[in-house]
């Protein structure tokens, strides 16, 4: 039965309507308080040293190389090759963990688990691809909480609609700039460590045009982003123009086979970029190596001379630090 006008008036007085924005802010406050309590109780927040290091590294003109890692083994290799920092790639996790494309299928809890494992394996700073923040501004609060506690040193949040897709795919759409501004503010307010970098990425070049993308990046900086990232510029002119028009730390993403032309690192330093992401070089090279080695095994039925296509057994054990575990075993495991 429908309520009468008088009944509706009584209900409204007893249960006043609360604006959605107020509800969202109250929820965000509750989540932030819960994050702070958990952090203080279990002491799990990673050392702040890598965050301070990254803040000092990502300055205009540094063009810091950020190779992508999708798992802890890739992180071991990146560290072994002498890279100072790494980029936890959402696309790489989707491809390697699930065998699916980068179309927003990885959850925040799955990403946090990967970040925690990679944090254990990589000593330097980690920039983490947090996709869209996994929802609205309230979701961003929880995302920042989880990933900061997992060991992220910088969080990249983008302005695509959810579910998002790879920045070099066709068919991208972006949310309103005002909504993204609130998400950036939520991320900045939520971080427990002021040295945790908030990176705001805009994917607006394809759906709205280059000028709109620059306007968005400027608005995100005004909202508190430490670094901005205009995804998928399509020409040398745009690449050169971005750090000139946006004179604070900028990232550039080089996707092999993607929309953005590659330039030498020295040239990107001259142009003023703070960091250069190569999100999936490790993944794509590993994929090619697997195809070559497994192709030989399938054709010949054994490896034979094709052993040169694979790392040897001792190298594999070196990279996973087996000697350290051998030492632990000698120290703690009782002998018969």
PEFENKA-V380561 format. One record per pair of residues at least 24 apart in sequence whose C-alpha atoms are under 10 Angstrom apart, sorted by the first residue. I is the first residue (numbers start at 1). J is the second residue. Records with the same first field share a line. If there is no record, write none. Layout:
I = J, J
This chain:
23 = 138
24 = 136, 137, 138, 139
25 = 137, 138, 186
26 = 138
27 = 138, 139, 141
28 = 137, 138, 139, 140, 141, 142, 186, 189, 190
29 = 138, 141, 186, 189, 190
30 = 138, 141
31 = 138, 139, 141, 142, 145, 190
32 = 138, 141, 142, 144, 145, 186, 189, 190, 191, 192
33 = 190
34 = 142, 145
35 = 141, 142, 144, 145, 146, 148, 149, 190, 191, 192
36 = 145, 149, 190, 191, 192
38 = 145, 149
39 = 145, 146, 148, 149, 192
43 = 149
44 = 148, 149, 150, 151
45 = 145, 146, 147, 148, 149, 150, 151, 152, 192, 193
46 = 116, 119, 148, 149, 150, 151, 152, 153, 193
47 = 151, 153, 193
48 = 125, 151, 153, 193, 194, 195, 196
49 = 124, 125, 153, 195
50 = 85, 123, 124, 125, 126, 151, 152, 153, 154, 195, 196
51 = 124, 125, 126, 127, 151, 152, 153, 154, 193, 194, 195, 196, 197
52 = 125, 153, 193, 194, 195, 196, 197
53 = 84, 85, 124, 125, 153, 195
54 = 84, 85, 124, 125, 126, 127, 153, 154, 195, 196, 197
55 = 125, 153, 154, 195, 196, 197, 226, 227, 249
57 = 84, 85, 125, 274, 275
58 = 197, 226, 227, 248, 249, 250, 251, 273, 274, 275, 276
59 = 227, 248, 249, 250, 251, 272, 273, 274, 275
60 = 243, 247, 248, 249, 250, 251, 268, 269, 270, 271, 272, 273, 274, 275
61 = 243, 249, 250, 266, 267, 268, 269, 270, 271, 272, 273, 274, 275
62 = 249, 265, 266, 268, 269, 270, 271, 272, 273, 274, 275, 276
63 = 249, 250, 251, 252, 265, 266, 267, 268, 269, 270, 271, 272, 273, 274, 275, 276, 277
64 = 251, 265, 268, 269, 273, 274, 275, 276, 277
65 = 252, 265, 274, 275, 276, 277, 278
66 = 125, 126, 127, 251, 252, 253, 275, 276, 277, 278, 279
67 = 127, 276, 277, 278, 279, 280, 281, 282
68 = 92, 126, 127, 128, 129, 277, 278, 279, 280, 281, 282, 283
69 = 93, 115, 118, 122, 126, 128, 278, 279, 280, 281, 282, 283
70 = 94, 95, 96, 97, 111, 114, 115, 118, 279, 280, 282, 283
71 = 96, 97, 114, 115, 117, 118, 119, 121, 283
72 = 114, 115, 116, 117, 118, 119, 120, 121, 122, 320
73 = 117, 118, 121, 122, 316, 319, 320
74 = 118, 121, 122, 282, 283, 286, 319
75 = 117, 118, 119, 120, 121, 122, 123, 124, 126, 282, 319
76 = 118, 120, 121, 122, 123, 318, 319, 320, 321
77 = 121, 122, 282, 319, 320
78 = 122, 282
79 = 121, 122, 123, 124, 319
80 = 122, 319
83 = 124
84 = 122, 123, 124, 125, 126
85 = 122, 123, 124, 125, 126, 127, 153
86 = 118, 122, 123, 124, 125, 126, 127, 128, 277, 278, 279
87 = 125, 126, 127, 128, 129, 152, 154, 155, 156, 276, 277, 278, 279, 280
88 = 114, 115, 118, 119, 126, 127, 128, 129, 130, 152, 155, 156, 279, 280
89 = 115, 127, 128, 129, 130, 131, 277, 278, 279, 280, 283
90 = 114, 128, 129, 130, 131, 166, 279, 280
91 = 129, 131, 165, 166, 167, 279, 280, 283
92 = 279, 280, 281, 282, 283, 284
93 = 283
95 = 283
96 = 283, 287
101 = 165, 166
102 = 163, 164, 165, 166, 167, 169
103 = 131, 162, 163, 164, 165, 166, 167, 169
104 = 131, 132, 134, 161, 162, 163, 164, 165, 166
105 = 163, 164, 165
106 = 131, 134, 163
107 = 131, 134
108 = 133, 134, 139, 142, 143, 144, 146, 147
109 = 143, 146, 147
111 = 143, 146, 147, 150
112 = 143, 146, 147, 148, 149, 150, 151, 152
113 = 146, 147, 150
114 = 147, 150
115 = 146, 147, 148, 149, 150, 151, 152
116 = 146, 147, 148, 149, 150, 151, 152
117 = 150, 151
118 = 150, 151, 152
119 = 150, 151, 152, 153
120 = 150, 151
121 = 320, 321
124 = 153
125 = 151, 152, 153, 154
126 = 151, 152, 153, 154, 155
127 = 151, 152, 153, 154, 155, 156, 196, 197, 198, 199, 277
128 = 152, 153, 154, 155, 156, 157, 198, 199
129 = 154, 155, 156, 157, 158, 199, 201, 279
130 = 154, 155, 156, 157, 158, 199
131 = 155, 156, 157, 158, 159, 160, 161, 162, 163, 164, 165, 166, 201
132 = 156, 157, 158, 159, 160, 161, 162, 163, 164, 165, 175, 180, 183, 200, 201
133 = 157, 158, 159, 162, 183, 184, 187
134 = 158, 161, 162, 163, 164
135 = 161, 162, 163, 183
136 = 161, 162, 179, 180, 182, 183, 186
137 = 179, 180, 181, 182, 183, 184, 185, 186, 187
138 = 182, 183, 186, 187
139 = 183, 186, 187
140 = 182, 183, 184, 185, 186, 187, 188, 190
141 = 183, 184, 185, 186, 187, 188, 189, 190, 191
142 = 186, 187, 190
143 = 187, 190
144 = 186, 187, 188, 189, 190, 191, 192, 196, 198
145 = 187, 190, 191, 192
147 = 191
148 = 190, 191, 192, 193, 196
149 = 191, 192
151 = 196
152 = 196, 197
153 = 193, 195, 196, 197, 198
154 = 195, 196, 197, 198, 199, 226, 227
155 = 187, 196, 197, 198, 199, 200, 227
156 = 197, 198, 199, 200, 201, 225, 227, 228, 229
157 = 183, 184, 187, 198, 199, 200, 201, 202, 225, 228, 229
158 = 183, 184, 199, 200, 201, 202, 203, 204, 228, 229, 230, 231
159 = 183, 184, 200, 201, 202, 203, 204, 216, 220
160 = 201, 202, 203, 204
161 = 203
166 = 203
167 = 201, 202, 203, 204, 206, 231, 232, 253, 255, 258, 259
168 = 203, 206, 231, 232, 233, 253, 254, 255, 257, 258, 259, 260
169 = 206, 232, 258, 259
170 = 206, 207
171 = 206, 207
172 = 203, 204, 205, 206, 207
173 = 203, 204, 206, 207, 208
174 = 202, 203, 204, 205, 206, 207, 208
175 = 202, 203, 204
176 = 216
177 = 202, 204, 212, 213, 215, 216, 217, 219, 220
178 = 216, 219, 220, 223
180 = 216, 219, 220, 223
181 = 216, 217, 219, 220, 221, 222, 223, 224, 225
182 = 220, 223
183 = 220, 223
184 = 219, 220, 221, 222, 223, 224, 225
185 = 220, 222, 223, 224, 225
186 = 223, 224
187 = 224, 225
188 = 223, 224, 225, 226
189 = 224
195 = 226
196 = 226
197 = 225, 226, 227
198 = 224, 225, 226, 227, 228
199 = 224, 225, 226, 227, 228, 229, 249, 250, 251
200 = 224, 225, 226, 227, 228, 229, 230, 250, 251
201 = 225, 227, 228, 229, 230, 231, 250, 251
202 = 228, 229, 230, 231, 232
203 = 229, 230, 231, 232, 233
204 = 230, 231, 232
205 = 230, 231, 232, 233, 234
206 = 231, 232, 233, 234
210 = 234, 238, 242
213 = 242
214 = 241, 242, 245, 246
215 = 245, 246
217 = 242, 246, 250
218 = 245, 246, 247, 248
221 = 246, 248, 249
225 = 249
226 = 250
227 = 251, 274, 275
228 = 252, 274
229 = 253, 275
231 = 259, 260
232 = 258, 259, 260, 261
233 = 259, 260, 261
234 = 258, 259, 260, 261
235 = 259, 260, 261, 262
236 = 260, 261, 262, 263
239 = 263, 268, 271, 273
240 = 267, 268, 270, 271, 272, 273
241 = 271
242 = 271, 272, 273
243 = 268, 271, 272, 273, 274
244 = 271, 272, 273
247 = 272, 273
248 = 272, 273, 274
249 = 273, 274, 275
250 = 274, 275, 276
251 = 275, 276, 277
252 = 276, 277, 278
253 = 277, 278, 279
254 = 278, 279, 280, 281
255 = 279, 280, 281
256 = 280, 281, 284
